[in-house]
Amino acid sequence: MNGRTPEETVTAYAAAWERGDTDSAFSFYAPDVVMHLPGRGTLAGDHIGKDAVIAAIHGLLDRTDDASALVEVIDRLSSPDRVAMLLREVVTRDGEVLDLRRINTYRVTDGLIREIDVFEAHQYDVDSFFG
């Protein structure tokens, strides 16, 4: 264990996203991390393993103008092994702006993110933008 609490782990992970440092963000994933993406788009579903999760995230970011997202943490809640973050993310493509709100929950053990559940505030908008 690296000594970080789940909240400290997810706070550092979110800070990496806010800086646009995806490599640092991805370093927080356990090798067997699982991400559950909602919706009806081509990337919806369960992504199992670090490589699959990173590929899914890149698949989403590749559908934006500059393969990035503006990420802002609005609030967080935590328990002994889970952290939920209310996020604002802004992405653009061809002049279209998607300003979304979502809640991501993270299950963390030994300083690594083991599971991610994504809950969209406006799932239809996300499905339409990312297809």
Summary of the structure (lengths in Angstrom):
residues: 131
radius of gyration: 14.0
end to end distance: 38.7
largest distance: 44.6
contacts: 379
relative contact order: 0.22
helix: 30%
strand: 44%
